[in-house]
Amino acid sequence: MRDTRILLVEDDAPLAEMMQSFLQEEGFTVVCCHDGNVACHEIDQQSFDLAVLDLMLPGRDGLEICRHLRKSSDIPVLMLTAKDDDMVATASLQLGVDNYLQKPIRPHLLLAHIEALLRRSYPANTPVQDIHLDSATYTASLKGIALELTSGEYQLLAYLYEKAGEIISREQLYQDIRGIPFDGIDRAIDLRISTLRKKLNDDQPPYRYIKTVRSKGYLLAL
């Protein structure tokens, strides 16, 4: 889900900047606050689809922000914490926190938690369900509309489809698709990914179907 507004409340400025930049690169709109009082003001002034709250904050802490938020909204709340405390966890769940992520924050794990909460709260067809492959005729369709794919494009799409949700490195793609090792220079697979995205009407980031995982490779989204 994209075109999604996230409230991010974190008083560690470098960490907040890292998370905000990462999530914006993934296509989210992120409003970032470093203070609990400011966050509550933003909640009163704007609408959000999800909140990421640090537990320990100046002004009001994450639990107080969650309590304030729940007066007017049932959006998903992801709590960031450096503590592994059962009492805090119990209090948070009672206030309506949906999930926890313990620090230090790993960006792709943060993204996975956010997307899981959004799928749970705003259910829809998953990207991979939009795609149908017929291995007997080597044809593919998107939402019931036939795709005009080359044999190489079909082979790549079928490979990603079989491993949907799994990050596939360029090295693995070259070895399994082209049968040659990746030399670090050849961009044939990247070009094939690009043409596939165009035929999937998904050639502008943030991508819905074939996602780029920075420094790791590609995946077909679940």
C-alpha positions as CSV (number, residue, x, y, z in Angstrom):
1,M,0.0,0.0,0.0
2,R,1.4,3.4,-1.0
3,D,0.2,7.0,-0.9
4,T,0.2,6.3,2.8
5,R,0.8,8.9,5.5
6,I,2.9,7.9,8.4
7,L,3.4,9.8,11.7
8,L,6.9,9.1,12.9
9,V,7.8,10.2,16.4
10,E,11.4,9.6,17.5
11,D,13.7,12.0,19.5
12,D,17.0,10.5,18.3
13,A,17.4,12.9,15.3
14,P,19.9,10.8,13.3
15,L,17.7,7.7,13.7
16,A,14.6,9.6,12.8
17,E,16.2,11.1,9.7
18,M,17.4,7.6,8.6
19,M,13.9,6.1,9.1
20,Q,12.2,9.1,7.4
21,S,14.5,9.0,4.4
22,F,14.1,5.2,4.0
23,L,10.4,5.3,4.2
24,Q,10.1,8.2,1.8
25,E,12.3,6.3,-0.7
26,E,9.8,3.5,-0.3
27,G,7.0,5.8,-1.4
28,F,5.4,6.8,2.0
29,T,4.6,10.3,3.1
30,V,6.3,10.7,6.5
31,V,5.6,13.5,9.0
32,C,8.4,13.4,11.6
33,C,8.3,14.8,15.2
34,H,10.9,14.6,17.9
35,D,8.6,15.5,20.8
36,G,5.5,13.9,22.2
37,N,3.6,17.2,22.6
38,V,4.2,18.2,19.0
39,A,3.1,14.7,17.9
40,C,-0.2,15.1,19.7
41,H,-0.7,18.5,18.0
42,E,-0.1,16.9,14.6
43,I,-2.6,14.1,15.4
44,D,-5.2,16.8,16.1
45,Q,-4.4,18.7,12.9
46,Q,-3.8,15.9,10.3
47,S,-4.9,12.5,9.4
48,F,-2.5,9.5,9.2
49,D,-2.7,5.9,8.1
50,L,-0.2,4.6,10.6
51,A,1.9,5.8,13.5
52,V,5.4,4.8,14.5
53,L,6.1,5.9,18.1
54,D,9.2,5.7,20.2
55,L,8.4,4.7,23.7
56,M,10.7,7.2,25.5
57,L,10.2,10.8,24.4
58,P,10.4,14.3,25.7
59,G,7.0,15.9,26.4
60,R,4.7,12.9,26.3
61,D,6.0,9.4,25.9
62,G,4.8,6.9,23.3
63,L,2.1,5.4,25.6
64,E,0.6,8.9,26.2
65,I,0.7,9.6,22.5
66,C,-1.1,6.3,21.8
67,R,-3.7,7.1,24.4
68,H,-4.3,10.5,22.8
69,L,-4.4,9.0,19.3
70,R,-7.0,6.4,20.3
71,K,-9.5,9.1,21.3
72,S,-10.0,9.8,17.6
73,S,-8.4,7.1,15.5
74,D,-7.9,3.4,15.2
75,I,-5.0,3.5,12.8
76,P,-2.2,0.9,13.3
77,V,0.5,1.8,15.9
78,L,4.0,0.4,15.8
79,M,5.9,1.1,19.0
80,L,9.7,1.4,19.0
81,T,11.4,0.4,22.2
82,A,14.9,-0.3,23.6
83,K,13.2,-2.1,26.6
84,D,12.2,-5.7,26.8
85,D,9.6,-5.2,29.6
86,D,6.5,-7.3,30.0
87,M,4.7,-4.6,32.0
88,V,5.3,-2.0,29.3
89,A,4.2,-4.4,26.7
90,T,1.0,-5.2,28.6
91,A,0.2,-1.5,29.1
92,S,0.9,-0.8,25.5
93,L,-1.5,-3.5,24.2
94,Q,-4.2,-2.3,26.6
95,L,-3.8,1.2,25.1
96,G,-4.1,-0.1,21.5
97,V,-0.5,-0.6,20.3
98,D,-0.6,-3.1,17.5
99,N,3.0,-4.3,17.3
100,Y,6.5,-3.8,18.7
101,L,9.9,-3.3,17.1
102,Q,12.9,-3.4,19.4
103,K,15.9,-1.2,18.8
104,P,18.4,-1.1,17.1
105,I,16.2,-0.5,14.1
106,R,16.9,-2.4,10.8
107,P,15.2,-0.5,8.0
108,H,13.9,-3.5,6.0
109,L,12.5,-5.1,9.2
110,L,10.8,-1.8,10.0
111,L,9.3,-1.8,6.5
112,A,8.1,-5.4,6.8
113,H,6.3,-4.5,10.1
114,I,4.7,-1.4,8.6
115,E,3.5,-3.3,5.5
116,A,2.1,-6.1,7.6
117,L,0.1,-3.7,9.8
118,L,-1.2,-1.9,6.7
119,R,-2.3,-5.1,5.0
120,R,-4.1,-6.2,8.2
121,S,-5.8,-2.8,8.5
122,Y,-6.5,-2.1,4.8
123,P,-7.0,-5.6,3.2
124,A,-6.8,-5.8,-0.5
125,N,-5.5,-8.2,-3.2
126,T,-1.8,-8.8,-2.7
127,P,0.4,-7.9,-5.8
128,V,1.2,-11.5,-6.6
129,Q,-2.5,-12.4,-6.8
130,D,-2.9,-9.9,-9.7
131,I,-0.5,-12.0,-11.8
132,H,-1.5,-15.3,-13.5
133,L,1.1,-17.6,-15.3
134,D,0.3,-20.5,-17.6
135,S,3.3,-22.7,-17.8
136,A,1.8,-24.8,-20.5
137,T,1.6,-21.9,-23.0
138,Y,4.3,-19.7,-21.5
139,T,1.8,-16.8,-21.2
140,A,1.0,-14.4,-18.4
141,S,-1.8,-12.0,-17.5
142,L,-2.2,-9.1,-15.1
143,K,-5.7,-8.8,-13.6
144,G,-7.0,-10.9,-16.4
145,I,-5.4,-8.9,-19.2
146,A,-2.8,-10.8,-21.3
147,L,0.8,-9.5,-21.2
148,E,2.9,-9.5,-24.3
149,L,6.1,-10.9,-22.9
150,T,9.3,-12.1,-24.6
151,S,10.4,-15.6,-23.7
152,G,13.2,-14.0,-21.6
153,E,10.7,-11.7,-19.8
154,Y,8.3,-14.6,-19.1
155,Q,11.2,-16.7,-17.8
156,L,12.2,-14.0,-15.4
157,L,8.7,-13.3,-14.2
158,A,8.0,-17.0,-13.7
159,Y,11.3,-17.3,-11.7
160,L,10.4,-14.3,-9.4
161,Y,6.8,-15.6,-9.1
162,E,8.0,-19.0,-7.9
163,K,10.1,-17.2,-5.3
164,A,7.6,-14.5,-4.5
165,G,8.4,-12.6,-1.3
166,E,12.0,-13.8,-1.4
167,I,14.9,-11.4,-2.1
168,I,16.9,-12.6,-5.1
169,S,20.3,-11.2,-5.6
170,R,21.7,-10.2,-9.1
171,E,24.3,-13.0,-8.7
172,Q,21.5,-15.6,-8.2
173,L,19.5,-14.2,-11.1
174,Y,22.4,-14.3,-13.5
175,Q,23.3,-17.8,-12.5
176,D,19.8,-19.2,-12.5
177,I,18.3,-17.2,-15.4
178,R,21.3,-16.7,-17.8
179,G,23.5,-19.6,-16.6
180,I,26.5,-17.3,-16.2
181,P,28.2,-15.6,-13.2
182,F,27.5,-11.9,-12.6
183,D,30.5,-9.9,-13.6
184,G,29.4,-6.7,-11.7
185,I,29.1,-4.8,-15.0
186,D,26.5,-6.5,-17.2
187,R,23.0,-4.9,-16.8
188,A,21.0,-7.3,-18.9
189,I,18.9,-8.5,-15.9
190,D,18.3,-4.9,-14.8
191,L,17.1,-4.0,-18.3
192,R,14.8,-7.0,-18.3
193,I,13.4,-6.0,-15.0
194,S,12.8,-2.5,-16.4
195,T,10.9,-3.8,-19.4
196,L,8.8,-6.2,-17.2
197,R,7.9,-3.3,-15.0
198,K,6.7,-1.3,-18.0
199,K,4.5,-4.2,-19.2
200,L,3.1,-4.5,-15.6
201,N,2.2,-0.8,-15.7
202,D,4.6,-0.4,-12.7
203,D,7.6,1.5,-14.0
204,Q,7.4,4.4,-11.6
205,P,8.6,4.1,-8.0
206,P,7.3,3.1,-5.5
207,Y,7.0,-0.2,-7.3
208,R,4.0,-2.4,-6.5
209,Y,5.1,-5.7,-8.1
210,I,8.8,-6.1,-8.7
211,K,10.6,-4.3,-5.8
212,T,14.2,-3.3,-5.6
213,V,15.8,-4.1,-2.3
214,R,18.7,-1.7,-2.0
215,S,22.1,-3.5,-2.1
216,K,20.4,-6.9,-2.1
217,G,18.5,-7.5,-5.2
218,Y,14.8,-7.9,-6.3
219,L,11.6,-9.5,-5.1
220,L,8.1,-10.0,-6.4
221,A,5.9,-8.6,-3.7
222,L,3.4,-10.8,-1.8
